[in-house]
Amino acid sequence: MTPARESITLPVTFLTVVLLGGLRVADRVAIAPPTLFSLVLASLVVGGLVQSGVVDPMRLMRGDRSGLANVNGLMVILSTFAASAQVLSLLTPAAGLPSMVMSLFFFVAILQLMAGALDRPRFLRVWAVTLLAAFTIKFVVLAALSGPADGAVARALQLLFEGITLGSVSQPVEAPASGYLAFLATALYLFGLVLLPSAQRPALVVRH
């Protein structure tokens, strides 16, 4: 990994994710920090990233590196953690039963990823699909159910879902730009994960 990627590209990418993921566009623009539960989930995600070889902490911080290089490596690790927490918080519905269900979904999905002991490519693929599914649920399905019910059919669907879930599935209405910002933040986050210094596989020894 080049010094420029470690000291500039990765931290800037993940910090951009933190900023975009924290934007809440409604009547006014606000920046929301990640939730406490998303911090717990992010800790598990970072553990899964290390376990699967997506990132190798020894390539970022070790004794034979200079002090400045180790600081850069620490910034990469911290920004990865912060971006993970912000994306998880961003893709979790704001309130009600959907928020509880999605939090549980993330928790179980991350535990399964860690228990599966996946390698780097498979971990990244499964994690990308998991985040895409969460994005679709929040910004497509729930957004449609939370918007204005134009017509009797739309209102009937809202009442049906509320009856099935034994409570309201409606979420605070956000500006249309929110979904695009969320998609951009998620895509940047996955791009940053691909750029992380992965664990180096031991070379194969051919015996004659």
Summary of the structure (lengths in Angstrom):
residues: 208
radius of gyration: 19.7
end to end distance: 33.4
largest distance: 76.5
contacts: 615
relative contact order: 0.18
helix: 70%
strand: 3%
